[in-house]
């Protein structure tokens, strides 16, 4: 048990999927895991442990933004021994070739600021995914016939962006999508020698203005969860 996670020793699996929304963690656990048990509900941040094809898995919310994810990822790694952490979440497309409902695998994640920034001072650390997970996720997505993109994303520390000039430059430099957590997850994984990956579903588009209605998001995220699970245990 930690300040933010009420699980007992042994209740967190070595493989953890991390959606931002705790209710999405509940949905994913009930849909994809066998015999899911709620192991955390401190501050409403739900976590569930069950099995998938005989493998123990925890699905635990991270909250919105890198400061929140940093709290949970640190505790999951340091206090509960998590070895593989996969972010599953939504993202906004930044390239015309990336469409609504497509899946993005984040090879790298650029950012202006993370909770770890103070450690590096004047160094621009380049956080990246675990290659084995990335490769396995790509193969899983191919086998499912999912529309998939692999490349760099941007992790923003603000939701309501007021920097159209920055968005323009990221699009110009091939950034596929924007979200709010992956850069810190990748940095923590590098620090502690763990495996990490972000598997993202495009829910809205910064160029076209398209967006998935909220009621359609859950059903559109199923492929992303299955890809993450397949990648974790390949």
N, C-alpha and C positions, 0 to 999 in steps of 0.2 A: 504494500500500500504506500502511495506517495501523496503529496499534497493535492494532486489533481487527478490521480487515478486510484480508485478504491479497490482494485483487483487484489486478490491474495496471491502469494507466491505460487507459481505454476499455472495460474489461470490465463496468462497471456502466452499465445503461441509465438514461435520464432518468426513466423511469417505474418505480417500485419498489413492489411489493406487500409488506406486512410482516405476516406471521403471527407470533404469539409463539413458537410451537414450531418449532424448526429442522427437525424431521422433517415437520411439516406443510408447510414451505417445499419440501422435497424432493418430497412427494406432489403438491403443486399444480403444481410445475414439470414433473414427469414426466407429469401428466395433461393439462395445459392448454397447455404451451409446445412449440413445435417445436424440435428440436435443443438441448435445455437443456444447459448446461455449468456444472459446479460452479466458481464463482469465489471462494468463500471457505469455509474450514472451520476458521478460527482459533477455538480454545476450543470447538469443536464447534458453532459458530453458522453453520449452512449458508446459502449464498447461491448462486443459480443464475440464469444469463442465457440467454435464448432469444428466440424470436419468437412472437407471437400475431397471426394474420392479417396477417403481414408487418411488424408493429410490434415493436421491441425492448423486452423487459420483463425486469426483474430481480425475482426473488422471494427475499427475504432475511429470515431470522428476526430478531426484535427482542428475544427473551428475555421474561421475565415481569416486569411492573411498569414504572413510569415511569423509574426510574433506569437500567435496562437499555436501554429503548427510546431514551432520551436519548443514550446513547453512540453507538448505531448510526445514529440519524437525524442527529445532528450530523455524523458522519463521512461519511455518504452525501451529505449536502447540501454540506458545506464542501470535502471532498476529492475527491468523485466527481461532483459536479454534478447530483445528483438534483433534478428539478424538480417531480415529482408523486409523492406518497407516500400510499399507501392502506393503512390498517390493515385486515386481514381476520382476524377472530377470533371467539371465543365471548363470550357475555354472559349474565348472569342477569336474567330479567324481573322488573320491579318493579310492573307493572300487570296486573290480571286480563285486560285485553283483549289483552295480548301473550302469545302461545302458544309452546310448545316448537316449534322449527324455523322460527319466523318470522324475518324479516330486519329489522334495525333500522338505519336510517341516522341517524347522530348529527349533528344540526344544531349542537348545542352540547355541551360537556362540563364539568360542574361538578366541583370537587374541593376537598379540604381542604388538599392539599399536593402540589407538584410540584418537580422539581429546579430549576425556574425561579423558584420563589416568592421567593427572595432578591432577585431583580432588581426586583420590583415593590413590595417592602416593604409599606406599608399599603394598596396598591391591590388591589382584587379584580378582576384581569384576567379577562375573559370570552372564553375561546378558542372559536372556531367553525370550522365546515367551510368549504371553498371552495364558493361557491354554484353555480358551473358544474358542478363534480363532483357536488354533491348533486342538482342538477336532472337531470343525465345518468343518475345511478344510479337515481333514482326512475323515470325513463322506461324504463330497462332492466329494472327489477324488474316494472313494469307489463306490459311486453311478454312477460315470462316467466310471468306469472300468479302470481308469488310473493306470499305474505302479507307485507306490508311496513308498517313504521311509521316515521315521521319525527318527530324531536323531540329533547329533551334527554336526555342520559345522565349517569351519575356515574362518574368515574374514581377508584377507591379505591387507596390506597397500602398496604392490607392485604388479605389474602385471607380470613383468619379474623376476621370482623367481630364486635366486641363492643359495638356501638352500635345496639341495636334502636330506640332513640328517633330516631336520625338516619335510619335506614331508613324509619321511619314518616313522618317529615317529607318525605323525598324522594318517597315514594309519594303523599303528600298534595298535593305540588306538581307532580305529573305527570311525574316522571322515569321514563323508559321502562325503563331497564336499567342494570346496573352491570358495569363491566369495569375494567381496570387500566392502560391505556396512552394512550387517546385525548387526554386533556387536554394532556399534554406534547407529543404530536405536533402538535396544533393550535397550541400556543404557539410551537414551533420554526418551523413553517411561516409563522406571522405574522412572526416575527423576521427570517427570511431571505427573505421574499417568495416563498414556494413554495405550491403547491396541496396540500391535504391533506383526507382524508375517512376516516371509519371506517365500514366495512360489517361488521355483526355478525350472527351467527346465535345465536338463543336456544338455549342448551344446558341451562339449568336455570331453575327458577322459585322466587323467594324467597317467594312467597305460598302457592303450592300444594304446594311441595316436590318437584315433578316434576323429573326429570333424564334427559337422554339417556344411555344406556349408552355407555361409551367406544368400543365397537366400531361404534356407529352414527354417531359424530360426523363421521368423515371423509366418509361418503356424504351426510350432511345439509349439508355445507359447500360442496358443488359450486355451488349457485346463487349463494352469496355471492361466490365467486371469479369466476364469469362476469359478475355484475353489476359488480364492481370493474373488470374488464378492459374491459367495454363502456363504462363511465363514463370511463375514462382516455383512450379514443381516439374518443369522440364529438365 
